Amino acid sequence: MRSSSPATPLAPGPACATATPVLPQATLLLMATACGLCAGANYFNQPLLHSIAMDLGISEARASLTVTMAQVSYALGLLLLVPLGDMLERRRLVLGLMLLAALGMLASGMAHSFGLLAAGTLMTGLFSVAAQVLVPMAASFAAPGTSGRAVGLVMSGLLIGILAARSVAGLLSELGGWNAVYWAGAVATAGVALALRRVLPLARPAERIGYGAVMRSLLSLLRLQPRLRSRALIGGLGFATVSVLFSTMALLLAGPAYGLGDARIGLIGLVGVAGALMANMAGRLADRGLEQRTTLAGGLLMLLGWGALWLGGTSLWWFLVGLLVVDAALQALHISNQNVIYALAPSARSRINAVYMTGYFIGASLGSAVGSYVWLRAGWQGASAAGLVLSLATLAAVAWDRGLARRAGATR
């Protein structure tokens, strides 16, 4: 049985004042689509940098700044906007954020200067965190005993959006130019937002709370909930491990060992979509009370996956196996993490998600930096060694969390 939090304003309570409806499968699928569009929009620019640089008459180095802008603005949105889900009506909040993100994509598509492209990129990244409002909303309106499954389904859409965005963007760019990628994204995002407005139930917060109090409570949550700290560390280290892979795999595949072009590298990246389906399975296991075992399995799979990737330096088949296993491991960790943290304080799910996801993307930034550093000094062997070390660190965090769960009498 799960432990309860101390009697504080952040103690478990109703997730929202109207959390009685149960979302049907069709609505969850629409939410998954919305999450995929929002998250994927921040990755549209990565395969388009050369075309953008040529069209706007700027250097590729300057064009690549939009990648950093997207990541930084998304991180700011996680910290500053996602907590609004605990103080505003969520359906209206999701609609507003998605329409503003669509407006940012439209600005990027209309850009004839770097300044307008940068503004559109920053706007898209900031407001695309609508996806992180939808995920805890799926947990709030799930039928009893199915919150893990609901979160897993919605997260599958988000992850597939991220993984498929680069390939879809490259294809659309070939057909209609790089601008067409953003126009299509804007139309699709706005259309799905309006569709969600028709099917999502009202989700008012259980208590009235000001923005200042919401932001101060983020630190209180982190201080009062040790398993939020342990699960944020597991998520951050797990994502750092995978970011080492994503920041170096194109360099390996395009290098002397394989000599692959951008299109074939993009297709290989789609192997990760199969791993994203693990999110739904992990959610189902969590609903059966097996989140602790799922977390441990995810940590062990991460380590084994990097063993296969080490061999992937000279064998494409081993590389594909490692890519699939590592991505599936990340989903097992991530979904079991969310299942645990959302149960800590249901009335503060948006704030808990903001804390957790901020740590998650700090890990991503750390992993990318580590990957670039070790690649310059030791190539793929260095990247593989870094992945193995971070995998061991992830397992250490899993062991810490299991100890906390045992002390709380919540071991699964």
C-alpha positions in Angstrom: 0.0 0.0 0.0 1.3 3.4 -0.9 2.4 5.7 1.9 0.6 9.0 2.4 2.2 12.4 2.7 2.3 14.4 5.9 -0.6 16.7 6.5 0.4 19.7 4.5 -1.3 21.9 1.8 0.4 19.5 -0.7 -1.0 16.3 0.8 -3.0 14.0 -1.5 -6.4 15.2 -2.3 -8.7 15.3 -5.3 -6.8 16.0 -8.5 -9.4 18.6 -9.6 -12.8 19.6 -8.6 -14.5 17.8 -11.5 -12.4 14.6 -11.8 -15.5 12.3 -12.1 -15.7 11.7 -15.8 -13.6 8.9 -17.3 -11.9 9.7 -20.6 -12.8 7.3 -23.4 -10.1 5.7 -25.5 -10.8 8.0 -28.5 -10.2 11.0 -26.3 -6.9 9.6 -25.0 -5.8 8.9 -28.5 -6.6 12.5 -29.5 -4.6 13.7 -26.4 -1.7 11.5 -27.5 -1.8 13.1 -31.0 -1.8 16.5 -29.4 1.2 15.6 -27.3 3.0 14.3 -30.3 2.4 17.4 -32.3 3.4 19.8 -29.5 6.6 17.9 -28.5 7.6 17.1 -32.1 7.4 20.8 -33.1 10.6 21.4 -31.2 12.4 19.0 -33.4 11.2 20.1 -36.8 14.2 22.4 -37.3 17.0 19.8 -36.8 16.9 18.2 -40.3 16.2 21.6 -41.9 19.2 23.6 -40.7 21.0 23.5 -44.1 17.9 24.6 -46.0 17.1 27.3 -43.5 20.7 28.7 -43.7 20.6 28.7 -47.5 17.2 30.3 -47.8 17.8 33.0 -45.1 21.4 33.7 -46.2 22.9 32.9 -42.8 25.5 30.4 -41.6 24.6 26.9 -40.5 26.1 27.7 -37.1 23.6 30.6 -36.7 20.8 28.4 -38.0 21.7 25.8 -35.4 21.0 28.3 -32.6 17.3 27.6 -33.2 17.9 24.1 -31.8 19.2 25.6 -28.5 16.4 28.2 -28.5 13.8 25.4 -28.8 15.3 23.5 -25.8 15.7 26.5 -23.6 12.3 27.9 -24.2 10.7 24.5 -23.6 12.6 24.2 -20.3 11.3 27.7 -19.3 7.7 26.6 -20.2 8.1 23.5 -18.0 9.1 25.6 -15.0 6.8 28.7 -15.5 3.7 27.5 -17.3 3.1 23.8 -16.5 2.3 24.6 -12.8 -0.6 26.7 -14.0 -2.5 23.4 -14.4 -3.0 23.4 -10.6 -4.5 26.9 -10.6 -6.4 27.3 -13.9 -9.1 25.3 -15.6 -7.0 22.8 -17.6 -9.1 22.5 -20.7 -8.9 26.2 -21.4 -5.2 26.2 -20.5 -4.4 23.4 -23.0 -6.4 25.1 -25.7 -4.7 28.5 -25.1 -1.2 27.0 -25.0 -1.7 24.9 -28.1 -3.1 27.8 -30.2 -0.1 30.0 -29.1 2.3 27.2 -30.1 0.5 27.0 -33.5 1.0 30.8 -33.8 4.7 30.3 -33.1 4.9 27.7 -35.9 3.1 30.0 -38.3 5.6 32.8 -37.5 8.5 30.4 -38.2 6.9 29.3 -41.5 6.5 32.9 -42.6 10.0 33.9 -41.6 12.1 35.7 -44.2 14.7 36.7 -41.6 16.5 35.0 -38.7 14.8 37.3 -36.2 11.3 36.2 -37.1 12.4 32.5 -37.2 14.0 32.9 -33.7 10.8 34.6 -32.3 8.7 31.8 -33.8 11.0 29.1 -32.4 11.0 30.6 -28.9 7.2 31.0 -28.9 6.7 27.4 -30.1 9.0 26.0 -27.5 7.5 28.0 -24.7 3.9 27.1 -25.3 4.3 23.5 -26.6 4.5 22.5 -22.9 0.7 22.0 -23.4 1.8 18.3 -23.7 2.9 18.3 -20.1 -0.5 19.6 -18.9 -2.2 16.9 -20.8 -0.2 14.0 -19.3 -1.2 14.5 -15.7 -4.8 15.3 -16.9 -4.9 11.8 -18.4 -4.0 10.4 -15.0 -6.6 12.6 -13.3 -9.5 11.4 -15.5 -8.5 7.7 -15.8 -10.8 5.0 -14.5 -9.7 3.6 -11.1 -6.7 1.3 -11.5 -6.0 2.4 -15.1 -4.0 5.7 -14.6 -0.7 4.0 -15.7 -2.3 2.8 -18.9 -3.8 6.2 -19.7 -0.5 8.0 -19.0 1.4 5.3 -21.1 -0.9 5.8 -24.1 -0.6 9.6 -24.0 3.1 9.4 -23.5 3.4 7.0 -26.4 2.0 9.7 -28.6 4.4 12.3 -27.2 7.4 10.0 -27.7 6.4 9.0 -31.2 6.0 12.7 -32.1 9.5 13.4 -31.0 11.0 10.4 -32.8 9.1 10.9 -36.0 9.3 14.7 -36.2 12.7 14.7 -37.9 11.7 12.2 -40.6 8.4 13.9 -41.3 10.0 17.3 -41.5 12.6 16.1 -44.0 9.9 14.6 -46.2 7.7 17.7 -46.1 10.7 19.9 -46.8 11.5 17.9 -49.9 7.9 18.3 -51.1 7.2 21.9 -50.3 10.3 23.6 -48.8 11.2 24.0 -45.1 8.5 26.6 -44.6 5.8 24.1 -45.4 6.9 22.0 -42.4 5.9 24.8 -40.0 2.7 25.6 -41.9 1.5 22.0 -41.7 2.5 21.8 -38.1 0.5 25.0 -37.3 -2.6 23.8 -39.0 -2.5 20.4 -37.4 -1.8 21.7 -33.9 -4.7 24.3 -34.1 -7.1 21.7 -35.5 -6.3 19.2 -32.8 -6.6 21.9 -30.1 -10.1 22.8 -31.3 -11.0 19.1 -31.4 -9.8 18.7 -27.8 -12.0 21.6 -26.8 -15.1 19.6 -27.8 -14.2 16.3 -26.0 -12.1 17.2 -22.9 -14.1 17.6 -19.7 -13.8 20.7 -17.5 -10.9 20.3 -15.1 -11.0 23.1 -12.5 -8.5 23.0 -9.6 -9.6 21.7 -6.3 -8.4 24.9 -4.5 -7.8 28.5 -5.4 -4.1 29.3 -5.3 -2.1 32.3 -6.6 0.8 32.0 -9.0 3.4 33.1 -6.4 2.2 30.4 -4.0 2.3 27.8 -6.9 5.9 28.6 -7.7 7.0 28.6 -4.0 5.3 25.2 -3.6 7.6 23.7 -6.2 10.5 23.8 -3.7 8.2 22.6 -0.9 7.2 19.6 -3.0 10.9 18.8 -3.7 11.7 19.1 0.0 8.7 17.2 1.4 8.6 14.3 -1.1 11.8 12.2 -1.1 10.5 9.9 -3.8 9.9 12.9 -6.1 13.6 13.6 -5.6 14.6 10.0 -6.3 12.3 9.6 -9.3 13.4 12.9 -10.8 17.0 11.7 -10.5 16.2 8.3 -12.1 14.4 10.2 -15.0 17.2 12.7 -15.4 20.0 10.1 -15.4 18.0 7.9 -17.7 17.4 10.7 -20.2 21.1 11.7 -19.9 22.1 8.2 -20.9 19.9 8.3 -24.0 21.0 11.8 -24.9 24.6 10.6 -25.1 23.3 8.2 -27.8 21.3 10.8 -29.7 24.1 13.4 -29.7 26.6 10.9 -31.2 24.7 8.3 -33.3 24.6 10.5 -36.5 28.3 11.1 -36.2 29.0 7.3 -36.0 26.5 6.4 -38.8 27.8 9.1 -41.2 31.4 8.4 -40.4 33.9 5.9 -42.0 32.4 2.9 -40.3 29.0 3.1 -42.1 29.0 6.2 -44.4 25.2 6.6 -44.3 23.4 9.7 -45.7 21.0 11.9 -43.8 17.9 10.1 -45.1 19.1 6.6 -44.1 20.2 7.9 -40.7 16.7 9.4 -40.2 15.1 6.0 -41.1 17.4 4.2 -38.6 16.2 6.8 -35.9 12.7 5.6 -36.5 13.6 2.3 -34.9 13.1 4.1 -31.7 9.4 4.4 -32.4 9.1 0.7 -31.6 10.7 1.4 -28.3 8.2 4.1 -27.6 5.4 1.5 -27.6 7.0 0.2 -24.4 5.4 3.2 -22.7 2.0 1.6 -23.0 3.2 -1.7 -21.7 5.0 0.0 -18.8 1.7 1.8 -17.9 -0.2 -1.5 -17.8 2.5 -3.0 -15.5 2.2 0.0 -13.2 -1.5 -0.5 -13.0 -0.9 -4.0 -11.7 1.3 -2.6 -8.9 4.6 -3.6 -10.6 6.1 -0.1 -11.0 9.1 -1.0 -8.8 10.0 -4.1 -10.9 9.4 -2.2 -14.1 11.8 0.5 -12.9 14.5 -2.1 -12.1 13.9 -3.8 -15.4 14.3 -0.5 -17.2 17.6 0.2 -15.5 19.0 -3.2 -16.3 17.8 -3.0 -19.9 19.6 0.4 -20.2 22.9 -1.2 -19.2 22.4 -4.2 -21.5 21.4 -1.9 -24.4 24.7 0.1 -24.0 26.6 -3.2 -24.1 25.0 -3.9 -27.5 25.7 -0.3 -28.7 29.4 -0.8 -27.8 29.4 -3.7 -30.3 27.4 -1.4 -32.6 30.6 0.5 -33.4 31.4 -2.2 -35.9 28.1 -4.0 -36.4 24.9 -2.2 -37.6 22.8 -5.0 -36.4 24.1 -4.7 -32.8 23.6 -0.9 -33.1 19.9 -1.4 -34.1 19.4 -3.9 -31.2 21.0 -1.5 -28.7 19.0 1.5 -30.0 15.7 -0.4 -29.6 16.6 -1.7 -26.1 17.9 1.6 -24.8 14.8 3.5 -26.0 12.5 0.9 -24.5 14.4 1.1 -21.2 13.9 4.8 -21.1 10.1 4.5 -21.5 10.0 1.8 -18.8 11.8 4.2 -16.4 9.8 7.3 -17.4 6.3 5.8 -17.2 6.9 4.0 -13.9 8.4 7.3 -12.6 5.2 9.2 -13.5 3.0 6.5 -12.0 4.8 6.9 -8.7 5.0 10.7 -8.6 1.4 11.4 -9.6 0.2 9.3 -6.6 2.3 11.4 -4.2 0.0 14.5 -4.2 -2.9 14.2 -6.7 -4.0 17.8 -6.0 -0.6 19.0 -7.2 0.0 16.9 -10.2 0.9 19.7 -12.6 3.4 21.1 -10.1 4.9 17.6 -9.5 5.1 17.1 -13.2 6.9 20.5 -13.6 9.5 19.5 -11.0 10.0 16.1 -12.5 10.2 17.2 -16.1 12.6 20.0 -15.3 15.0 17.5 -13.9 14.3 15.2 -16.9 15.4 17.9 -19.4 18.4 19.0 -17.2 19.5 15.4 -17.6 19.0 15.6 -21.4 21.2 18.7 -21.6 23.9 17.0 -19.4 23.8 13.9 -21.6 24.2 15.9 -24.8 27.1 17.8 -23.4 28.8 14.7 -22.2 28.2 13.0 -25.5 29.8 15.8 -27.5 32.8 15.9 -25.1 33.6 12.2 -25.1 33.1 11.9 -28.9 35.8 14.6 -29.6 38.2 12.7 -27.3 37.5 9.0 -27.8 34.9 8.6 -30.5 32.3 5.9 -30.3 34.1 3.9 -27.6 34.1 7.0 -25.4 30.4 7.6 -26.0 29.7 3.9 -25.2 31.8 4.1 -22.0 29.9 7.3 -21.0 26.6 5.5 -21.7 27.6 2.5 -19.5 28.7 4.8 -16.6 25.5 6.8 -16.7 23.5 3.5 -16.9 25.2 2.4 -13.7 24.4 5.7 -12.1 20.8 5.2 -13.1 20.8 1.8 -11.4 22.2 3.4 -8.3 19.4 5.9 -8.2 16.9 3.0 -8.7 18.4 1.3 -5.6 18.0 4.5 -3.6 14.4 4.8 -4.6 13.7 1.1 -3.7 15.2 1.9 -0.3 12.8 4.8 0.2 9.9 2.7 -0.9 10.8 -0.1 1.5 11.0 2.4 4.4 7.6 3.8 3.4 6.1 0.3 3.2 5.4 0.8 -0.5 7.6 -1.7 -2.2 6.1 -3.4 -5.2 
